[in-house]
Amino acid sequence: MEERKHYNVVAAVVIEDGKYLCMQRCRSKYSYITEHWEFPGGKVEDGETDHHTLVREIHEEMDWDIYVGRKLGSIVQQYPDFDITLTAYLCKGGDKPFKLLEHLDYKWLTREELDALNWTEGDRKLLALLP
């Protein structure tokens, strides 16, 4: 029996003026995450720290510098094709505007508005950890 793929993934919870940065994923081979909303971030590569991964991923996907703060917590999510451990960090965005290099759209939303988005299942679980 083939072992299920498991990924360690990190997410940047960026808050500015009381609003959270939410990113809409592009199309994917997996329909259950295609065009869903997420906190920006990505997979931790071998030998990388969570902090390094967040800085690298946000730079690659958004051409943006972020400052990684405290860990908010982790959740485990099983998807049909793989499992993830998703760890969220409170982050502060850089001075210059970011670019949408790998996302369809973005929104800055208040805590009360977040539930209305069509989140990936993993990122939806993170909502319970938000300050």
Beta strands, then each sheet from edge to edge (+ up, - down):
strand 1: 5-16
strand 2: 19-25
strand 3: 37-38
strand 4: 41-43
strand 5: 66-78
strand 6: 82-93
strand 7: 103-109
sheet 1: 3+ 2- 1+ 4-
sheet 2: 3+ 2- 1+ 6+ 5-
sheet 3: 3+ 2- 7+
end
